[in-house]
Amino acid sequence: MDQDEDEEDFDEEEEDSDEDLDHDELILGNTTDVIISLAKALGNQMIPFLQMLAPPLVEYLNEDHPRSDHTMVVGCLAEVFNVCPAAIPAMFEDYMNVLMKMCGTEDGGLNRNVAYGIGVLAKRSPLELFGNHTGTALTMTKTMWQNSEE
């Protein structure tokens, strides 16, 4: 094989990888849209489905997945909690930990979804849950704001 053929093979593999990534992102985006729509339709009746769907969604928050996946999952969960606030008490600590982990990046979209998630928890959580995290939420918000100014 000569160098031109090696480069062509590499280019084809790179294109396939990009197409897989685009395809995976498209599927995740469509999936999160369906989950949000179901939550809006079901309200608090979404809880058993959320308990089933949350673990696989959270897997998209690990470092092996692109930042766009993190953005979609954080936003999806925030939207679900907004229309299904009865699910918050059971998942509050886990979601707050996700928000803390994801906050402060230089990604504006992710920071917006984290800020929205904080707002949903502040508005929809029982006071005894969120009240203990007010300082943390303010620190996270300040961190995101400072990162956006840099």
KOLVO-735472 format. One record per atom (N, C-alpha, C): y, x, z. Coordinates in steps of 0.001 Angstrom, whole numbers, plus 524288, in hexadecimal, padded with zeros to 5 digits. Atoms other than C-alpha are relative to their C-alpha. Layout:
// KOLVO-735472
YXZ;...
This chain:
// KOLVO-735472
7FB688034380000;800008000080000;804D98037280000;7FB3C7FCE27FFFF;80D5D8052E7FCD8;803F67FD99803CF;7FC08801937FC34;819AD803CE80516;8023B7FA9D7FEB9;7FDDD8051D80184;81ECC7F8167FD4F;7FC5B7FB95801BE;803BA803FC7FE65;8124F7F06880017;7FFFB7FF68805EB;7FFB7800387FA4F;812FE7F40280E8D;804CE7FCEA801C1;7FB38802BE7FEA6;8210B7EF2480F29;7FF8B7FA2E7FECB;800BD8057E80162;81D697E2808082D;7FC907FD468040B;8036E8024A7FC0A;812417E00D811CB;802F57FF318051E;7FCF7800617FB36;81B5F7E2AF81D3A;803ED7FB887FF99;7FC2D80430800CD;825CE7D9A181794;7FD637FAA780043;802CD804FC7FFDF;81BBD7CEC8815A1;7FE617FEA380591;80189800EE7FA94;816B37D05F82396;804C07FE6C8033B;7FB3A801417FD29;824A47D010828C0;801CE7FA757FEBC;7FE898054F80191;827A27C3AD820EA;7FC647FC0380281;803B98038D7FD87;81B277BD3C825F3;8013E7FF67805D0;7FEAF800227FA79;81EF87C0D1833D2;804EE7FCC8800E8;7FB28803067FF9B;82CB87BB50831D6;7FEF57FA3B7FF19;801508057180112;827077AEDF82BFF;7FD157FD9380498;802CD801F57FB69;81DB87AD7383798;803CF7FEE58046A;7FC22800A77FBEA;829117AF46840FA;8034E7FB337FEEA;7FCE9804928016D;831647A55B839AD;7FCCB7FB0B800B7;8037B804827FF83;825C579C1683942;7FF317FEA5805BA;800CA800E27FA6A;8232379DBC847E3;804E87FDC88028F;7FB18802027FDDB;8317B79BA484B28;800F57FA667FE4D;7FF5F80548801FE;831C978F9B842A0;7FC767FC36802F6;803AF803597FD24;825BC78A0F8494E;801DD7FF368059F;7FE18800847FAA8;82B2978CEE856E2;804D87FC8780020;7FB568034480038;8382D786DD85321;7FEAD7FA477FF4F;801A28056A800D2;8319B77A9B84E1C;7FD357FDD9804D2;802D2801A77FB4F;828D377A1085A13;803C77FEB780469;7FC3B801157FBD6;8343B77B0286385;8032D7FB1B7FEBD;7FD43804D680187;83B4C7706285BC7;7FCB97FB3380153;8037B804627FECB;82F787676985D44;7FFBE7FF1F805E6;80041800737FA47;82E8276A5386BD6;804F87FD7680218;7FB08802477FE4B;83CEB7672386DB2;8003A7FA367FE92;7FFFB80580801AC;83B9175A86865E1;7FC607FCAE80362;8039D802D27FC95;82FB87567086DDB;802627FF3A8056C;7FD938006A7FAD2;837027594D87A75;804527FBE480001;7FBDD803F280056;8428C75119875F1;7FDA97FA857FFC6;802828051880075;83962745E287298;7FD437FE688050E;80337801347FB6F;83106746D487EDD;802DE800748052C;7FD417FF367FB0A;83AE774B0E88924;7FC698026E80403;803267FDD17FBC5;8343274D7D89619;7FA217FF587FF24;8058F8008180145;8273A7492A89043;7FE01804C77FD04;801697FB2F802C9;8274E7565888957;7FD56803F680393;801E77FC157FC37;822FD75D68895CA;7FA73801E47FEE0;805487FDD8800E2;8144075E1E89320;7FF99803207FAED;8001D7FD24804F1;816B57628A88535;802C2805448008F;7FD2A7FB1E7FF13;8208A76CB7889B8;7FC94803D7802FF;803827FC927FD0E;816AA772008936A;7FBE4802797FC70;803CC7FDF8803C1;80D47773B988806;802A5803C37FC24;7FD5A7FD008040F;817657794387E77;802FB804C2801FF;7FCBA7FBBD7FDF5;81F5C7822588764;7FD47805557FFF0;802697FAC77FFFE;8155678D2988923;7FFCE802A07FAA3;7FFEC7FD5280509;8139878FB587A87;8058C801367FE1B;7FA937FEE480180;8224E78EB787879;801F6804F2802A0;7FE1B7FB877FCF6;824FE798A688325;7FDE7805297FDDC;8021F7FB3C80258;81C3F7A27087C1F;803B4802487FBEA;7FC437FE2A803E6;826F07A337871C3;804AB802C98026B;7FBBB7FD4E7FD5A;82FFE7A91A87BF9;7FEC7805BB8011E;801437FA897FEE0;828C17B5F987D03;8026F8039C7FBEB;7FD5F7FC1680340;82DA97C273876CB;7FD9C800967FA92;8028A7FFA380520;824067C16A86B80;802637FC4A7FC00;7FDA8803DF8037D;82BDF7B62E865D5;805C4801367FF27;7FA847FEE080126;839207B71485F52;803BC7FCC680363;7FBF2802927FCD9;845967B32586635;800D47FA5A7FE44;7FF4A8055E801E7;846837A70F85D96;7FC037FC4B80284;803E3803367FD4B;839EA7A205863DE;801D17FED88058D;7FE0B800B27FAAB;83FC47A41D87156;804427FBD88000F;7FBAB803B58005D;84BDA79C9886D42;7FDF77FA747FF60;802208053E800F5;843EE7911386825;7FD497FDD0804CD;802FC801E37FB80;83B1B7902A87411;803987FEB58048F;7FC54801007FBB8;8461A7914787E0A;8030C7FAFB7FEE7;7FD1A804B28016B;84DE0786E4876BA;7FCA27FB2280024;803998046C7FFFC;8421877E078750A;7FF087FE2380596;80106801877FA98;83EE777E418837B;804D17FD9E8028C;7FB32802407FDDA;84D1D77BB888708;800BA7FA637FE1F;7FF828054E80226;84D7B76FE587DFD;7FC087FC5480282;80411803487FDA2;840B076ABD8838C;801817FEA58059C;7FE708010F7FA96;8457376C318919C;804C27FC648003F;7FB6E8035E80015;852227658488DE7;7FE7B7FA3F7FF82;8019C80572800C7;84B0C7592F8897F;7FB4A7FE7A80357;80489800E77FCA1;83F8875A85892E7;800E6802CC80539;7FEAC7FD2B7FB32;845D275E8789FCC;7FBDA7FFB880443;80428800577FC14;83A0E75A228A7BA;7FC49804A57FFC0;803607FB6380091;832E67662F8A28D;80263804D680292;7FD5D7FB547FE04;83CE876F898A838;7FDC3801F68052B;801E37FDDB7FB00;838097705A8B655;7FAFE803397FF8B;804FA7FD2F8007F;82A61774A08B239;80094805227FD11;7FF807FB618035D;82F6977EC98A893;805078030C800F4;7FADC7FDB27FF17;83C887829E8AE5C;7FFC2805ED8008F;800287FA587FEE7;83900790178B3A4;7FE5D8031B7FB30;801CE7FD3C804B2;831A3794108A759;80447800227FBDB;7FBE98002680409;83C9E78F9589E61;804B580340801A5;7FBA27FCCC7FE27;84713795DF8A6D2;7FEC3805CB7FF31;801967FA8E800EE;83F687A2A78A608;8005C801697FA34;7FF827FF1F805A6;83ECD7A14689738;805BB800D67FEA3;7FA6D7FF8480126;84D8479F43896BC;8022E80538801EF;7FE277FAF87FDEC;84FE67AB2289F6E;7FE20804817FC91;802337FBDF80356;847017B370896E0;802D7800457FABD;7FDB98003D8053C;84D907AEF488A47;805F08009C7FFF6;7FA467FFDA7FFF3;85BB37AF6188EC1;8020E8058B7FF4F;7FD597FB008004A;865057BA4688BCC;7FED2803417FB3E;800E07FD0E804CA;860507BE5687E74;8050A7FFF37FCD1;7FB7B8000F8037B;869D77C0EE87387;7FF5C7FBDC7FBC0;801178041D803C4;8640E7B57A86BF3;802E97FB0F801A0;7FCC4804817FEB4;86E287AAA586BD6;7FCFD7FAEE80026;8031B804C98001C;8646C7A00786836;7FC9F7FF76804D1;8034C800227FB5C;85B447A39287338;803557FF10804D3;7FC8A800C17FB81;866777A49187CE9;801FC7FA648004E;7FE47805817FFFB;86B5779714878C7;7FBB57FC788021B;8044D803427FE25;85DEA7913A87B10;7FEDB800F0805C7;800A77FEE37FA6C;85CA47981E8882B;804447FD2E80318;7FBB3802A97FD4F;86A07792FF88C20;7FF177FA188001A;8013A805998003B;866177855C887AE;7FBAB7FEB4803E7;80445800CC7FC45;8597E7868988F8D;801F28000A8059D;7FDB27FFD27FAC3;8613378A6689BA2;802F27FAEF80112;7FD0F804DE7FF62;86A2077EBC89978;7FC7E7FB4D800D2;803B1804557FF61;85EA77756A89803;7FDB0800178057B;8022B7FFA57FABB;8589577A728A494;804127FE8580413;7FBDC8014E7FC49;865A2779688ABA3;800EE7FA1F80038;7FED48059480057;867B776B7F8A705;7FB607FC8D80182;8048E803727FF8B;859DD7660F8A760;7FC5E8013080497;803807FE937FBB0;8533976D4A8B29A;801C47FD6D8050E;7FE75801A27FAC1;852BE7680A8C053;8033A8045E80288;7FC6D7FC347FDA1;85D7776EB88C83D;7FD178041380337;802D57FC3B7FCBC;853A8774F58D178;7FD438042D7FCBC;802507FC0C80373;84D8677BFE8C5DB;80426803987FDC7;7FC297FCBF802A2;859687809A8BE7D;803CE80296803C8;7FC297FDF67FC44;862407829A8CA40;7FEDF80589801BB;8017D7FAB77FE56;85AA978EAC8CE67;800BA804107FBB3;7FF977FC6D80476;85CA0794868C0DD;8057D800147FD9A;7FAB08004680225;86B20791E68BEF5;802418056D7FF26;7FDF67FAAC80082;86EEB7A00D8C167;7FD6F802EF7FB80;802D77FD8080446;864607A4F38B82B;801E17FDE97FAC2;7FE3880269804E4;868AF79B4A8ADB6;80573801F57FE8A;7FABD7FE0F80117;876D279FB68AEF3;7FFDF805B67FE49;800917FA7B80189;872D07AE0B8AE28;7FDE4800667FA6F;802357FFF980548;86AA17AB3E8A214;804347FE7E7FC07;7FBE3801C980388;875F77A3FD89BD7;80412804477FF30;7FC2C7FBB38005A;87F487AF2589ED9;7FDD1804627FC91;802797FBE780322;875A47B8F9898ED;800197FEA47FA3A;800058019F80581;874677B11488C6C;80582800237FDC4;7FA9680015801C0;883197AF7C88B88;801E2805927FEF8;7FE617FA8E800AF;8856A7BE0E88D5D;7FD678026B7FB3A;802B67FDDD80496;87B2F7C1738831D;8023C7FDE17FAF5;7FDD38023C804C0;881997B85387971;805488026C7FEA5;7FAE07FD9B800EA;88EA57BF5487B01;7FF858058D7FDEE;800A57FA87801AA;888F37CCC5877EC;7FF69800897FA3E;
